[in-house]
């Protein structure tokens, strides 16, 4: 469905440019400014997104001519990927551009991949579509298991994948969870996002997802685009989303990036944010609550403390008094604690910790 | 099966120490030296492994007492993991040690995870077992698809996973492919190892594994322990193993680590090496052979050239004239090329390239 929309939008872009040429007007391409000044926190939705400032690239303006041509070249290539029904990475796109354009031009239109990356973001924003809808694959990292099935149409085949039958491994979260994919028989009470794969493996061995009727996802650190879309789509089915990370600024920022997005990814807006997410832990308060954790804390490094102090400056974080209190504790005690430490006394305690937190609604906003 | 052996060996270790104490002898622990001087290239097998130099840790020698106690503590903990039939990561083990030993001792027995890591390697070598057999999970990264099934017994359940029905994602290679796991109905002509996930996704979309009757695996860069064991076990079924990486010293070294192991992993020996592997490409010679590649090369950085020059010094590499010729081309032309560049002219060319190389037996040793 999205692919169809993407194709129509690419055609529309081509038609507009064509019409301008026919009318004798200079062809142009309008997109939304992605620079810091146009990033805002959308209080209503609860995520970072771009404002309304526009930017126009004009073919006949010398300084913009190259960028304009590059954008058109990318639009043209991805239109062909859609038509051929083939996918590639942005690195593959880069080589396609470098190959086909290098021949007919004095200078190669694309020297660095950085150039094509930025222009893909422009195109996503200008047309209001995702790169995945343009058949561009992205980095994969996350893993999922739990009571649901995936109907997957890809490469001319259709498979139904039961996420309760993936054994010790779980199912790897793909690059694109929208096109040619359906979620079926979702029979979960909630979604649990676990920062580290090691903890995910621990919970998977305990069949936590079966006993608790939940879907467990690990982004393996910062969440990939595919993982964020997967969580977003499940949240759209009214499933609560709980996030469980290390107790330090980096772990907490993984939570915040899932919840509100980040500066760099603000152009993606709500499609890749889950403002409904709640933070289960690990919190600085846990160190006081669970006495066995006291001797398992780690001394925070200067960079950890600096990062915590930066987070204190983000209005979408510091509007929550609970988070200010947690961040202040980091600055004061200069301690941190890993989620792995919850296994210190008993390997299976991780699941008990999560169940207790959810039962007592003991989470941070 | 391995777990049973591991348990017996842990018990044997305990019994030896106990007997020494009863006899009034100082308890000791003997392992194989893992330092550079005891690493050799085994010409017969074709992999890096440890030599015969031993090291003894004596409880009553002041400088060795701490290490001895740490080793016994790790043996004790992993024995409990086996008995409880639960797994954890080495980080989880570290916290278990830190927690349980911290209580009864003046100083904490484990201050840094680095200490426990090195001692786990000691234990693997001393007992001739793998950490996976001690229920320690390791980092996961690789993905696999193709004509085979996995029977997986884990966490009290049994699943049969058909690796032809994993859709766009493939099956994530787990941490342990030995214990509680069987490979069934392997109906492949060969194993193809593809360095980058982006290329694996490309081949998976083309259903390359179906058309070619092969198993495609991406380690996603350097291969994890699980991925290396998976390839080793498939090679033990007499399937040829072909490796396909970037054309630069880093990509080539991914091949060499799969084939012969590396200095750091020499203690693992043949269990994690695949000396039978053959290198399909990308080679420097391909730049001359496939004319479209000429304009898709990248200038090698100083560090690339330096690494190539180092590789030239490894006897297990420089004994092959084909590799010396390739490395010399890097030093001379200072160029490199990514496997992604094969898509420059046509997205589906990657598969054609691989088929042609295999058909013409055009590989490097």
Interface residues (C-beta under 8 A of the other chain):
Chain A: X81 X84 X86 X87 X88 X89 X91 X92 X94 X95 X96 X98 X99 X102 X108 X137 X139 X140 X143 X150 X152 X154 X155 X156 X157 X159 X161 X165 X166 X167 X168 X169 X170 X171 X172 X173 X174 X175 X176 X180 X181 X197 X198 X201 X202 X204 X205 X206 X207 X292 X295 X296 X338 X340 X341 X343 X344 X345 X347 X348
Chain B: X81 X84 X86 X87 X88 X89 X91 X92 X94 X95 X96 X98 X99 X102 X108 X137 X139 X140 X143 X150 X152 X154 X155 X156 X157 X159 X161 X165 X166 X167 X168 X169 X170 X171 X172 X173 X174 X175 X176 X181 X197 X198 X201 X202 X204 X205 X206 X207 X292 X295 X296 X338 X340 X341 X343 X344 X345 X347 X348
